Amino acid sequence: MSSDRNWSYEEDHSSKFLRKAKESPFVPVGMAGFFGIVAYGLYKLKSRGDTKMSVHLIHMRVGAQGFVVGAMTLGVVYSMYSQYLAPKNPGEK
């Protein structure tokens, strides 16, 4: 661990979430997309027509998982770009 971080045992959940979101910004995006797709699927549940319940739930699960995997992939690509390809300041190691 680096010594420049100010770790505190008194850190509440909201400030911890904000700190983690700044470190890896695609995690909250993935979580928001997951919950958004699940909410949309639950909203559309009553108007699914002749589709079986199990098929509707499987489609909802696949959509939510796809969004999360996409967000994770974008996060890894962003991380690799910022670590290896982004121009660095001359004074930075």
DAZI-V181046 format. One record per backbone hydrogen bond with DSSP energy under -1.0 kcal/mol. NH is the residue of the N-H (numbers start at 0). CO is the residue of the C=O. Records with the same first field share a line. If there is no record, write none. Layout:
# DAZI-V181046
NH=CO ; CO
This chain:
# DAZI-V181046
15=11
16=12
17=13
18=14
19=15
20=16
21=17
22=18
23=19
26=23
29=25
30=26
31=27
32=28
33=29
34=30
35=31
36=32
37=33
38=34
39=35
40=36
41=37
42=38
43=39
50=47
55=51
56=52
57=53
58=54
59=55
60=56
61=57
62=58
63=59
64=60
65=61
66=62
67=63
68=64
69=65
70=66
71=67
72=68
73=69
74=70
75=71
76=72
77=73
78=74
79=75
80=76
81=77
82=78
83=79
84=80
85=80
91=88
